[in-house]
């Protein structure tokens, strides 16, 4: 079974917090900044959606 797991393609980690950046080019760093900024926006949108859902539930049950 372990051999089957080795055949699966592994997801490439695009950035790891605290990773050594010395081997990256300026373009690579800028690409990572753009990807992380997009991820931050995605997280903010999800948090806002969940906050709205929670607030709606709270309003419903307070009635």
N, CA, C and O atoms as a CHARMM CRD file, in Angstrom:
* protein
*
  252
    1    1 UNK  N      0.82000  -1.19500   0.00000 PROA 1      0.00000
    2    1 UNK  CA     0.00000   0.00000   0.00000 PROA 1      0.00000
    3    1 UNK  C      0.86400   1.25900   0.00000 PROA 1      0.00000
    4    1 UNK  O      0.48300   2.25900  -0.60800 PROA 1      0.00000
    5    2 UNK  N      1.98600   1.23300   0.64900 PROA 2      0.00000
    6    2 UNK  CA     2.88000   2.39200   0.66400 PROA 2      0.00000
    7    2 UNK  C      3.39500   2.69200  -0.73200 PROA 2      0.00000
    8    2 UNK  O      3.59700   3.85600  -1.08000 PROA 2      0.00000
    9    3 UNK  N      3.61100   1.65500  -1.53900 PROA 3      0.00000
   10    3 UNK  CA     4.08800   1.86700  -2.89900 PROA 3      0.00000
   11    3 UNK  C      3.05500   2.62700  -3.71800 PROA 3      0.00000
   12    3 UNK  O      3.41800   3.43500  -4.57400 PROA 3      0.00000
   13    4 UNK  N      1.76400   2.37800  -3.46600 PROA 4      0.00000
   14    4 UNK  CA     0.71300   3.09000  -4.18800 PROA 4      0.00000
   15    4 UNK  C      0.73600   4.57400  -3.85200 PROA 4      0.00000
   16    4 UNK  O      0.50900   5.40900  -4.72800 PROA 4      0.00000
   17    5 UNK  N      1.00500   4.91100  -2.60200 PROA 5      0.00000
   18    5 UNK  CA     1.06400   6.31300  -2.18700 PROA 5      0.00000
   19    5 UNK  C      2.23100   7.03100  -2.84400 PROA 5      0.00000
   20    5 UNK  O      2.14300   8.22700  -3.12200 PROA 5      0.00000
   21    6 UNK  N      3.33100   6.31000  -3.09900 PROA 6      0.00000
   22    6 UNK  CA     4.50000   6.92600  -3.71900 PROA 6      0.00000
   23    6 UNK  C      4.24300   7.29000  -5.17300 PROA 6      0.00000
   24    6 UNK  O      4.90400   8.17600  -5.71500 PROA 6      0.00000
   25    7 UNK  N      3.28500   6.61200  -5.81400 PROA 7      0.00000
   26    7 UNK  CA     2.99000   6.87600  -7.21500 PROA 7      0.00000
   27    7 UNK  C      2.12100   8.10800  -7.42100 PROA 7      0.00000
   28    7 UNK  O      2.07400   8.65600  -8.52200 PROA 7      0.00000
   29    8 UNK  N      1.43500   8.54700  -6.37800 PROA 8      0.00000
   30    8 UNK  CA     0.54700   9.69700  -6.49900 PROA 8      0.00000
   31    8 UNK  C      1.37700  10.97100  -6.61100 PROA 8      0.00000
   32    8 UNK  O      2.36700  11.13300  -5.89800 PROA 8      0.00000
   33    9 UNK  N      0.97500  11.87800  -7.50600 PROA 9      0.00000
   34    9 UNK  CA     1.70400  13.15300  -7.58800 PROA 9      0.00000
   35    9 UNK  C      1.50400  13.94900  -6.30500 PROA 9      0.00000
   36    9 UNK  O      0.40200  14.00800  -5.76000 PROA 9      0.00000
   37   10 UNK  N      2.55900  14.54400  -5.84300 PROA 10     0.00000
   38   10 UNK  CA     2.47800  15.34700  -4.62200 PROA 10     0.00000
   39   10 UNK  C      2.18800  16.79300  -4.98700 PROA 10     0.00000
   40   10 UNK  O      2.68500  17.30800  -5.98800 PROA 10     0.00000
   41   11 UNK  N      1.38800  17.42800  -4.17100 PROA 11     0.00000
   42   11 UNK  CA     1.05700  18.83300  -4.39200 PROA 11     0.00000
   43   11 UNK  C      2.27800  19.67400  -4.04800 PROA 11     0.00000
   44   11 UNK  O      2.83500  19.56300  -2.95600 PROA 11     0.00000
   45   12 UNK  N      2.68400  20.50700  -4.98100 PROA 12     0.00000
   46   12 UNK  CA     3.83200  21.37000  -4.76500 PROA 12     0.00000
   47   12 UNK  C      3.44000  22.49700  -3.81600 PROA 12     0.00000
   48   12 UNK  O      2.43900  23.18100  -4.03100 PROA 12     0.00000
   49   13 UNK  N      4.22200  22.68300  -2.78200 PROA 13     0.00000
   50   13 UNK  CA     3.97300  23.77500  -1.83500 PROA 13     0.00000
   51   13 UNK  C      4.53800  25.04600  -2.45700 PROA 13     0.00000
   52   13 UNK  O      5.73200  25.13000  -2.74600 PROA 13     0.00000
   53   14 UNK  N      3.66700  26.03500  -2.66000 PROA 14     0.00000
   54   14 UNK  CA     4.13000  27.25500  -3.30800 PROA 14     0.00000
   55   14 UNK  C      4.85700  28.17600  -2.33800 PROA 14     0.00000
   56   14 UNK  O      5.71700  28.96000  -2.74000 PROA 14     0.00000
   57   15 UNK  N      4.51300  28.07800  -1.07000 PROA 15     0.00000
   58   15 UNK  CA     5.20700  28.89700  -0.07800 PROA 15     0.00000
   59   15 UNK  C      5.01800  28.28200   1.29400 PROA 15     0.00000
   60   15 UNK  O      3.93800  27.79800   1.63300 PROA 15     0.00000
   61   16 UNK  N      6.06500  28.30900   2.06300 PROA 16     0.00000
   62   16 UNK  CA     6.01500  27.83900   3.43300 PROA 16     0.00000
   63   16 UNK  C      6.45600  28.99600   4.32800 PROA 16     0.00000
   64   16 UNK  O      7.49600  29.60900   4.08500 PROA 16     0.00000
   65   17 UNK  N      5.68200  29.28900   5.34100 PROA 17     0.00000
   66   17 UNK  CA     5.99700  30.39400   6.24200 PROA 17     0.00000
   67   17 UNK  C      7.38100  30.16000   6.85700 PROA 17     0.00000
   68   17 UNK  O      7.66800  29.07700   7.36700 PROA 17     0.00000
   69   18 UNK  N      8.21800  31.17000   6.80100 PROA 18     0.00000
   70   18 UNK  CA     9.56400  31.08100   7.36500 PROA 18     0.00000
   71   18 UNK  C     10.58300  30.44700   6.43500 PROA 18     0.00000
   72   18 UNK  O     11.73700  30.25800   6.82000 PROA 18     0.00000
   73   19 UNK  N     10.17900  30.12100   5.23300 PROA 19     0.00000
   74   19 UNK  CA    11.06000  29.47100   4.26600 PROA 19     0.00000
   75   19 UNK  C     12.23200  30.37800   3.90300 PROA 19     0.00000
   76   19 UNK  O     12.09100  31.60000   3.85400 PROA 19     0.00000
   77   20 UNK  N     13.38800  29.77100   3.64900 PROA 20     0.00000
   78   20 UNK  CA    14.56500  30.51600   3.20600 PROA 20     0.00000
   79   20 UNK  C     14.28700  31.06700   1.80700 PROA 20     0.00000
   80   20 UNK  O     13.97500  30.31000   0.88800 PROA 20     0.00000
   81   21 UNK  N     14.39700  32.34800   1.65600 PROA 21     0.00000
   82   21 UNK  CA    14.07700  32.99900   0.38800 PROA 21     0.00000
   83   21 UNK  C     15.32000  33.36000  -0.42300 PROA 21     0.00000
   84   21 UNK  O     15.21000  33.91600  -1.51600 PROA 21     0.00000
   85   22 UNK  N     16.49000  33.04900   0.10600 PROA 22     0.00000
   86   22 UNK  CA    17.72700  33.49500  -0.52400 PROA 22     0.00000
   87   22 UNK  C     17.95200  32.91600  -1.92200 PROA 22     0.00000
   88   22 UNK  O     18.66600  33.51800  -2.72400 PROA 22     0.00000
   89   23 UNK  N     17.36400  31.77800  -2.22300 PROA 23     0.00000
   90   23 UNK  CA    17.57600  31.16500  -3.53600 PROA 23     0.00000
   91   23 UNK  C     16.53300  31.58300  -4.56600 PROA 23     0.00000
   92   23 UNK  O     16.59000  31.14500  -5.71500 PROA 23     0.00000
   93   24 UNK  N     15.58400  32.42200  -4.17100 PROA 24     0.00000
   94   24 UNK  CA    14.52500  32.84700  -5.08700 PROA 24     0.00000
   95   24 UNK  C     14.92400  34.11600  -5.83100 PROA 24     0.00000
   96   24 UNK  O     15.63500  34.97200  -5.30500 PROA 24     0.00000
   97   25 UNK  N     14.45100  34.21200  -7.05500 PROA 25     0.00000
   98   25 UNK  CA    14.66900  35.42700  -7.83200 PROA 25     0.00000
   99   25 UNK  C     13.65900  36.48300  -7.40200 PROA 25     0.00000
  100   25 UNK  O     12.71400  36.18900  -6.67000 PROA 25     0.00000
  101   26 UNK  N     13.86300  37.70000  -7.85600 PROA 26     0.00000
  102   26 UNK  CA    12.91900  38.77900  -7.57200 PROA 26     0.00000
  103   26 UNK  C     11.54400  38.41800  -8.14200 PROA 26     0.00000
  104   26 UNK  O     10.52000  38.65400  -7.50200 PROA 26     0.00000
  105   27 UNK  N     11.53000  37.85200  -9.33300 PROA 27     0.00000
  106   27 UNK  CA    10.26700  37.44800  -9.94900 PROA 27     0.00000
  107   27 UNK  C      9.54900  36.38600  -9.13300 PROA 27     0.00000
  108   27 UNK  O      8.32800  36.42800  -8.98100 PROA 27     0.00000
  109   28 UNK  N     10.31800  35.42600  -8.60500 PROA 28     0.00000
  110   28 UNK  CA     9.71800  34.38800  -7.76000 PROA 28     0.00000
  111   28 UNK  C      9.12300  34.98800  -6.49600 PROA 28     0.00000
  112   28 UNK  O      8.03300  34.60300  -6.07400 PROA 28     0.00000
  113   29 UNK  N      9.83200  35.92500  -5.89400 PROA 29     0.00000
  114   29 UNK  CA     9.34100  36.57000  -4.67400 PROA 29     0.00000
  115   29 UNK  C      8.07000  37.35700  -4.98100 PROA 29     0.00000
  116   29 UNK  O      7.10000  37.28800  -4.22700 PROA 29     0.00000
  117   30 UNK  N      8.07100  38.09900  -6.07800 PROA 30     0.00000
  118   30 UNK  CA     6.88800  38.87500  -6.45600 PROA 30     0.00000
  119   30 UNK  C      5.71200  37.96200  -6.77200 PROA 30     0.00000
  120   30 UNK  O      4.57100  38.28900  -6.44600 PROA 30     0.00000
  121   31 UNK  N      5.97600  36.82000  -7.40300 PROA 31     0.00000
  122   31 UNK  CA     4.92100  35.84900  -7.68300 PROA 31     0.00000
  123   31 UNK  C      4.33100  35.32000  -6.38300 PROA 31     0.00000
  124   31 UNK  O      3.11300  35.18900  -6.26100 PROA 31     0.00000
  125   32 UNK  N      5.17400  35.02000  -5.42600 PROA 32     0.00000
  126   32 UNK  CA     4.69100  34.52400  -4.13200 PROA 32     0.00000
  127   32 UNK  C      3.88600  35.58700  -3.39800 PROA 32     0.00000
  128   32 UNK  O      2.87800  35.27800  -2.76300 PROA 32     0.00000
  129   33 UNK  N      4.32600  36.83300  -3.48200 PROA 33     0.00000
  130   33 UNK  CA     3.58000  37.92700  -2.86000 PROA 33     0.00000
  131   33 UNK  C      2.18100  37.99600  -3.47100 PROA 33     0.00000
  132   33 UNK  O      1.19100  38.12300  -2.75000 PROA 33     0.00000
  133   34 UNK  N      2.10100  37.91300  -4.79500 PROA 34     0.00000
  134   34 UNK  CA     0.80100  37.96900  -5.47600 PROA 34     0.00000
  135   34 UNK  C     -0.08000  36.79700  -5.06000 PROA 34     0.00000
  136   34 UNK  O     -1.27100  36.97800  -4.80400 PROA 34     0.00000
  137   35 UNK  N      0.49300  35.60100  -4.99100 PROA 35     0.00000
  138   35 UNK  CA    -0.28900  34.42500  -4.58800 PROA 35     0.00000
  139   35 UNK  C     -0.77400  34.54800  -3.15300 PROA 35     0.00000
  140   35 UNK  O     -1.91900  34.21500  -2.84600 PROA 35     0.00000
  141   36 UNK  N      0.10400  35.02900  -2.27100 PROA 36     0.00000
  142   36 UNK  CA    -0.28500  35.18500  -0.86800 PROA 36     0.00000
  143   36 UNK  C     -1.34200  36.28000  -0.70700 PROA 36     0.00000
  144   36 UNK  O     -2.25800  36.13700   0.10300 PROA 36     0.00000
  145   37 UNK  N     -1.22500  37.36300  -1.46500 PROA 37     0.00000
  146   37 UNK  CA    -2.22900  38.42600  -1.40800 PROA 37     0.00000
  147   37 UNK  C     -3.58600  37.89600  -1.86900 PROA 37     0.00000
  148   37 UNK  O     -4.61700  38.21700  -1.27600 PROA 37     0.00000
  149   38 UNK  N     -3.58300  37.08300  -2.92600 PROA 38     0.00000
  150   38 UNK  CA    -4.83600  36.48800  -3.40400 PROA 38     0.00000
  151   38 UNK  C     -5.41400  35.55000  -2.34100 PROA 38     0.00000
  152   38 UNK  O     -6.62800  35.51300  -2.13700 PROA 38     0.00000
  153   39 UNK  N     -4.56300  34.80800  -1.68000 PROA 39     0.00000
  154   39 UNK  CA    -5.03300  33.89900  -0.63200 PROA 39     0.00000
  155   39 UNK  C     -5.59900  34.67600   0.54600 PROA 39     0.00000
  156   39 UNK  O     -6.59800  34.26300   1.13400 PROA 39     0.00000
  157   40 UNK  N     -4.97500  35.79500   0.90000 PROA 40     0.00000
  158   40 UNK  CA    -5.49500  36.64200   1.97900 PROA 40     0.00000
  159   40 UNK  C     -6.88400  37.15100   1.61300 PROA 40     0.00000
  160   40 UNK  O     -7.78300  37.14000   2.45300 PROA 40     0.00000
  161   41 UNK  N     -7.07100  37.59300   0.38600 PROA 41     0.00000
  162   41 UNK  CA    -8.38000  38.07600  -0.05200 PROA 41     0.00000
  163   41 UNK  C     -9.41300  36.95400  -0.01100 PROA 41     0.00000
  164   41 UNK  O    -10.56100  37.18200   0.37100 PROA 41     0.00000
  165   42 UNK  N     -9.01500  35.75000  -0.40200 PROA 42     0.00000
  166   42 UNK  CA    -9.92700  34.60100  -0.35700 PROA 42     0.00000
  167   42 UNK  C    -10.32600  34.30400   1.08300 PROA 42     0.00000
  168   42 UNK  O    -11.49100  34.02000   1.36000 PROA 42     0.00000
  169   43 UNK  N     -9.37100  34.36800   1.99400 PROA 43     0.00000
  170   43 UNK  CA    -9.65500  34.12200   3.41200 PROA 43     0.00000
  171   43 UNK  C    -10.56300  35.20700   3.99100 PROA 43     0.00000
  172   43 UNK  O    -11.47700  34.90900   4.75900 PROA 43     0.00000
  173   44 UNK  N    -10.31300  36.45700   3.62400 PROA 44     0.00000
  174   44 UNK  CA   -11.15600  37.55700   4.10500 PROA 44     0.00000
  175   44 UNK  C    -12.59300  37.39600   3.61300 PROA 44     0.00000
  176   44 UNK  O    -13.54000  37.61300   4.36900 PROA 44     0.00000
  177   45 UNK  N    -12.75100  37.01800   2.35300 PROA 45     0.00000
  178   45 UNK  CA   -14.09700  36.82400   1.79600 PROA 45     0.00000
  179   45 UNK  C    -14.81100  35.68100   2.50900 PROA 45     0.00000
  180   45 UNK  O    -16.00100  35.78600   2.80600 PROA 45     0.00000
  181   46 UNK  N    -14.10800  34.60400   2.78300 PROA 46     0.00000
  182   46 UNK  CA   -14.71500  33.47200   3.48100 PROA 46     0.00000
  183   46 UNK  C    -15.09300  33.86000   4.90900 PROA 46     0.00000
  184   46 UNK  O    -16.16300  33.49000   5.39300 PROA 46     0.00000
  185   47 UNK  N    -14.22000  34.60200   5.57900 PROA 47     0.00000
  186   47 UNK  CA   -14.52500  35.04300   6.94400 PROA 47     0.00000
  187   47 UNK  C    -15.75600  35.94000   6.95200 PROA 47     0.00000
  188   47 UNK  O    -16.60800  35.81800   7.83200 PROA 47     0.00000
  189   48 UNK  N    -15.85300  36.84000   5.97800 PROA 48     0.00000
  190   48 UNK  CA   -17.01800  37.73800   5.90100 PROA 48     0.00000
  191   48 UNK  C    -18.29300  36.94700   5.66800 PROA 48     0.00000
  192   48 UNK  O    -19.32600  37.24300   6.26800 PROA 48     0.00000
  193   49 UNK  N    -18.23100  35.94100   4.79900 PROA 49     0.00000
  194   49 UNK  CA   -19.39500  35.10400   4.51800 PROA 49     0.00000
  195   49 UNK  C    -19.82300  34.34500   5.77600 PROA 49     0.00000
  196   49 UNK  O    -21.01200  34.26100   6.08400 PROA 49     0.00000
  197   50 UNK  N    -18.86000  33.80200   6.48900 PROA 50     0.00000
  198   50 UNK  CA   -19.17100  33.05800   7.71300 PROA 50     0.00000
  199   50 UNK  C    -19.68200  33.98600   8.81300 PROA 50     0.00000
  200   50 UNK  O    -20.56600  33.61100   9.58300 PROA 50     0.00000
  201   51 UNK  N    -19.13000  35.18400   8.88500 PROA 51     0.00000
  202   51 UNK  CA   -19.57400  36.16100   9.87100 PROA 51     0.00000
  203   51 UNK  C    -21.02500  36.55900   9.59200 PROA 51     0.00000
  204   51 UNK  O    -21.83000  36.67500  10.51700 PROA 51     0.00000
  205   52 UNK  N    -21.35500  36.76700   8.31900 PROA 52     0.00000
  206   52 UNK  CA   -22.72600  37.12900   7.94400 PROA 52     0.00000
  207   52 UNK  C    -23.69000  36.00000   8.27800 PROA 52     0.00000
  208   52 UNK  O    -24.79800  36.24800   8.75400 PROA 52     0.00000
  209   53 UNK  N    -23.27800  34.77700   8.03400 PROA 53     0.00000
  210   53 UNK  CA   -24.12200  33.62600   8.35400 PROA 53     0.00000
  211   53 UNK  C    -24.34400  33.52400   9.86200 PROA 53     0.00000
  212   53 UNK  O    -25.45800  33.26700  10.31700 PROA 53     0.00000
  213   54 UNK  N    -23.28900  33.72500  10.62300 PROA 54     0.00000
  214   54 UNK  CA   -23.39200  33.67900  12.08300 PROA 54     0.00000
  215   54 UNK  C    -24.29200  34.79100  12.59100 PROA 54     0.00000
  216   54 UNK  O    -25.13300  34.56200  13.46100 PROA 54     0.00000
  217   55 UNK  N    -24.12300  35.99600  12.05500 PROA 55     0.00000
  218   55 UNK  CA   -24.95500  37.13000  12.47800 PROA 55     0.00000
  219   55 UNK  C    -26.41900  36.90800  12.15000 PROA 55     0.00000
  220   55 UNK  O    -27.30000  37.26500  12.93100 PROA 55     0.00000
  221   56 UNK  N    -26.67800  36.31200  10.98400 PROA 56     0.00000
  222   56 UNK  CA   -28.06700  36.01100  10.60900 PROA 56     0.00000
  223   56 UNK  C    -28.66600  34.98500  11.55300 PROA 56     0.00000
  224   56 UNK  O    -29.83000  35.10300  11.93800 PROA 56     0.00000
  225   57 UNK  N    -27.89900  33.99500  11.92400 PROA 57     0.00000
  226   57 UNK  CA   -28.38100  32.97600  12.86000 PROA 57     0.00000
  227   57 UNK  C    -28.63300  33.59800  14.22200 PROA 57     0.00000
  228   57 UNK  O    -29.64900  33.31500  14.85700 PROA 57     0.00000
  229   58 UNK  N    -27.71900  34.44200  14.67300 PROA 58     0.00000
  230   58 UNK  CA   -27.89000  35.10900  15.96400 PROA 58     0.00000
  231   58 UNK  C    -29.14500  35.98300  15.96200 PROA 58     0.00000
  232   58 UNK  O    -29.88900  35.99700  16.94300 PROA 58     0.00000
  233   59 UNK  N    -29.38100  36.69900  14.88700 PROA 59     0.00000
  234   59 UNK  CA   -30.56100  37.55500  14.78600 PROA 59     0.00000
  235   59 UNK  C    -31.83100  36.72500  14.78800 PROA 59     0.00000
  236   59 UNK  O    -32.82300  37.11800  15.40200 PROA 59     0.00000
  237   60 UNK  N    -31.81900  35.59400  14.11700 PROA 60     0.00000
  238   60 UNK  CA   -32.97700  34.72400  14.04600 PROA 60     0.00000
  239   60 UNK  C    -33.32900  34.16200  15.43300 PROA 60     0.00000
  240   60 UNK  O    -34.49800  34.13300  15.81800 PROA 60     0.00000
  241   61 UNK  N    -32.32500  33.72400  16.16500 PROA 61     0.00000
  242   61 UNK  CA   -32.58600  33.09000  17.44500 PROA 61     0.00000
  243   61 UNK  C    -32.83200  34.09200  18.57700 PROA 61     0.00000
  244   61 UNK  O    -33.33400  33.71700  19.63600 PROA 61     0.00000
  245   62 UNK  N    -32.47700  35.36900  18.35600 PROA 62     0.00000
  246   62 UNK  CA   -32.75800  36.40300  19.36000 PROA 62     0.00000
  247   62 UNK  C    -34.18600  36.90700  19.24000 PROA 62     0.00000
  248   62 UNK  O    -34.71500  37.53100  20.16100 PROA 62     0.00000
  249   63 UNK  N    -34.81000  36.63200  18.09400 PROA 63     0.00000
  250   63 UNK  CA   -36.18900  37.11200  17.86400 PROA 63     0.00000
  251   63 UNK  C    -37.17700  36.38800  18.73400 PROA 63     0.00000
  252   63 UNK  O    -38.37400  36.66500  18.67000 PROA 63     0.00000
